[in-house]
Amino acid sequence: MKKGIMISLILVVVLILASAIYAHGPWGGYGMGRSATTGGYGTGTTATDLEAVKKFQKETLPLRDELITKRIELQNEYAKATPDKNRISTLRKEIADIELKIQEKADAAGLSTWGSGMMGHGMMGRGMTGDCPMGW
């Protein structure tokens, strides 16, 4: 019972965080040095095509759902008294593969800056190379 409540609580927190990240998006608002016309941090990049973003979001929804699921599975594996290193390795590879697929779709949609920004690569790319159990 206690484990079920903990997993539910973790799932709710992850979903709330994912919703906030998704709502803000990597292209973000216009604060923190962003320009309403360029969409970048004074880099001279062009504005993002809204239709391309909407299409990208629809196309990658299953991948992003799978990514969140795999990250929760990874977190749960790390939380075990004796984590299975093989399972962790498999999950980390699966997460990296999903992130790569999402990045490829972003590149194809002309959204090559997807997942980058002030906090590095965020949920995309290079996320699983550190010591953090969640790879953030």
VORO-999711 format. One line per 4 residues: for each residue x negated, y negated, z negated of C-alpha. Coordinates in pm, 1 decimal. Each point is the difference from the previous one (the first is absolute). Example, Ala and Ser with C-alpha at 12.3 -4.5 7.8 and 13.67 -1.06 7.14 Angstrom:
VORO-999711
-1230.0:450.0:-780.0; -137.0:-344.0:66.0 .
END
This chain:
VORO-999711
0.0:0.0:0.0; -276.8:-241.4:-98.3; -194.9:78.0:317.4; 310.1:-59.9:213.7 .
58.1:-339.3:-158.5; -364.5:-94.3:54.3; 11.2:103.2:365.8; 324.1:-193.1:47.9 .
-150.3:-307.6:-163.1; -311.5:21.4:218.4; 215.9:42.1:310.2; 208.1:-306.9:-88.5 .
-312.1:-210.8:-61.3; -157.7:113.3:328.4; 319.4:-71.7:192.4; 27.2:-345.8:-155.3 .
-361.9:-75.2:85.9; 42.6:138.5:350.4; 311.4:-213.0:48.3; -183.1:-312.0:-112.3 .
-295.2:74.4:226.1; 228.8:85.6:289.7; 210.8:-314.1:-51.7; -304.9:-224.2:-10.4 .
-179.9:187.4:275.4; -363.7:-32.8:92.2; 74.6:-308.8:206.9; 128.4:-159.2:-320.3 .
149.4:-337.3:-66.1; -148.5:-335.0:86.9; -168.6:-62.9:-333.9; -361.6:73.8:-85.0 .
-139.0:-169.2:311.0; 227.7:166.7:251.0; 120.8:-205.9:290.8; 357.3:3.2:128.7 .
-127.5:-22.2:356.8; -294.0:238.2:-2.4; 105.0:256.3:-261.0; -361.1:39.6:-108.5 .
-226.1:-148.4:-263.1; -123.9:-279.4:223.1; -150.9:255.7:237.2; 176.3:-130.3:309.3 .
193.7:323.5:50.9; 329.7:-16.3:180.9; 341.5:24.2:-162.9; 145.1:347.3:-45.2 .
282.5:106.9:231.2; 302.6:66.9:-220.3; 145.0:258.0:238.2; -331.8:188.5:5.5 .
1.2:7.5:-380.3; 358.9:125.5:-13.7; -77.4:271.6:255.1; -314.7:95.0:-191.5 .
195.4:22.0:-326.0; 261.9:228.1:155.9; -258.8:221.6:168.3; -212.5:37.3:-311.5 .
273.8:41.0:-260.7; -33.4:381.7:-11.4; -379.3:-30.3:-24.1; 21.1:-260.5:-276.1 .
249.8:216.5:-190.5; -232.7:297.6:34.9; -292.9:-216.0:-114.0; 179.5:-102.2:-318.7 .
98.2:360.8:-67.0; -358.9:121.1:44.6; -131.8:-274.3:-228.3; 247.6:99.5:-270.6 .
-101.4:364.6:42.6; -364.4:-104.9:-34.1; 73.6:-204.3:-310.3; 188.3:293.7:-152.3 .
-289.7:233.6:78.1; -243.7:-236.4:-173.6; 236.3:-15.5:-299.6; -16.8:375.2:-56.9 .
-207.7:135.6:-287.8; -210.7:192.5:251.5; 31.5:-165.5:342.1; -50.4:225.8:301.3 .
-297.4:-148.7:186.7; 91.7:180.8:320.7; 354.0:-140.1:-11.2; -138.6:-348.6:-69.4 .
-236.2:30.8:294.3; 281.7:116.6:226.5; 229.8:-282.0:-110.1; -272.5:-261.2:48.3 .
-62.2:126.2:353.7; 372.4:2.5:76.5; 30.5:-357.3:-130.7; -294.5:-114.3:211.0 .
152.1:167.3:307.3; 335.9:-170.8:-56.5; -170.3:-337.0:-52.7; -191.9:50.5:325.2 .
322.8:78.2:188.3; 161.3:-314.9:-138.4; -306.1:-207.3:91.2; 1.2:141.0:353.9 .
366.9:-95.1:37.4; -79.3:-348.0:-133.7; -281.4:-38.3:252.5; 226.6:119.7:282.3 .
265.2:-253.6:-106.8; -254.2:-281.3:-3.2; 1.9:-19.0:-377.8; -364.2:90.3:-48.7 .
-22.9:-201.8:-321.9; 263.6:224.5:-162.8; -116.4:95.0:-347.9; -282.4:-251.2:-22.3 .
0.2:-324.4:-187.8; -121.4:-159.0:-318.0; -1.7:326.3:-193.1; -201.0:193.7:253.3 .
180.1:273.8:186.3; 285.2:35.8:-245.7; 194.0:316.7:64.0; -176.3:64.0:327.2 .
-339.5:135.7:92.3; -286.7:35.3:-247.2; 249.2:43.5:-284.4; -103.1:350.5:-96.1 .
-373.7:-54.3:-35.1; -12.5:-134.6:-354.2; 25.1:165.7:-339.3; 354.6:-113.5:-65.2 .
238.2:297.3:-16.4; 247.9:-186.8:217.0; -269.8:-107.5:242.7; 77.1:-370.3:-40.0 .
END
